[in-house]
Amino acid sequence: QLQLQESGPGLVKPSETLSLTCTVSGGSISSSFYYWGWIRQPPGKGLEWIGTIYYSGSTYYNPSLKSRVTISVDTSKNQFSLKLSSVTAADTALYYCARRIAVAGTTYFDYWGQGTLVTVSS
Amino acid sequence: DIQMTQSPSSLSASVGDRVTITCRASQSISSYLNWYQQKPGKAPKVLIYAASSLQSGVPSRFSGSGSGTDFTLTISSLQPEDFATYYCQQTYSTPMYTFGQGTKLEIK
């Protein structure tokens, strides 16, 4: 059974860089069938797609965050990572990693991590 | 950017009720629309993909319809475990995605 697990600091200071890692187990991140993504959810609010990466390193970012986001992949560790720079309180959220699958000409996120709460505060 | 608007934002219903949630896209997205269910403290779970295809393992009381700009998620007979928040997601602009703001389904 595929599992995704987010890890990283739960508290980040304003103006610093948020760094999270998603470890994939029960399957290979190098599979050609899947992309891997980050989605966040501020407390009590809705879902926001942050970005997606392919095992080859191709990345796609939310235009509203693009100037601050970097997503990378480490196939040797079966992990992918998120860096978000110059954070503010507005970046406080539950951060999820997820697998994106393509089926019948469409795509969706079929496996998700449990999420990790990151609070931006001094 | 494609904007997704759900209605209502919240909804109260009783066990056994038929419930419909609507999602509207700011431009035509064909059938590139997914529905997710999120329970408190849990990650979202996909229910419907491609507007009307039921994800494996999801009960048949869930159904989706629509194309173009207007979509609906219907629960034919509400069960206690269905009280949750529901989100639509457009994938027309893959690999860029946007979600609706969510509809919270509460017990009446």
Chai-1 contact restraints between the chains, C-beta under 6 A:
chainA,res_idxA,chainB,res_idxB,connection_type,confidence,min_distance_angstrom,max_distance_angstrom,comment,restraint_id
A,G46,B,F99,contact,1.0,0.0,6.0,A-B,restraint_1
A,G46,B,Q101,contact,1.0,0.0,6.0,A-B,restraint_2
A,G46,B,G102,contact,1.0,0.0,6.0,A-B,restraint_3
A,L47,B,Y87,contact,1.0,0.0,6.0,A-B,restraint_4
A,L47,B,F99,contact,1.0,0.0,6.0,A-B,restraint_5
A,W49,B,Y97,contact,1.0,0.0,6.0,A-B,restraint_6
A,T52,B,P95,contact,1.0,0.0,6.0,A-B,restraint_7
A,Y60,B,P95,contact,1.0,0.0,6.0,A-B,restraint_8
A,Y96,B,A43,contact,1.0,0.0,6.0,A-B,restraint_9
A,A104,B,A50,contact,1.0,0.0,6.0,A-B,restraint_10
A,T106,B,Y32,contact,1.0,0.0,6.0,A-B,restraint_11
A,T106,B,Y49,contact,1.0,0.0,6.0,A-B,restraint_12
A,T106,B,A50,contact,1.0,0.0,6.0,A-B,restraint_13
A,T106,B,T91,contact,1.0,0.0,6.0,A-B,restraint_14
A,T107,B,T91,contact,1.0,0.0,6.0,A-B,restraint_15
A,T107,B,T94,contact,1.0,0.0,6.0,A-B,restraint_16
A,Y108,B,N34,contact,1.0,0.0,6.0,A-B,restraint_17
A,Y108,B,V46,contact,1.0,0.0,6.0,A-B,restraint_18
A,Y108,B,Y49,contact,1.0,0.0,6.0,A-B,restraint_19
A,D110,B,V46,contact,1.0,0.0,6.0,A-B,restraint_20
A,W112,B,A43,contact,1.0,0.0,6.0,A-B,restraint_21
A,G115,B,A43,contact,1.0,0.0,6.0,A-B,restraint_22
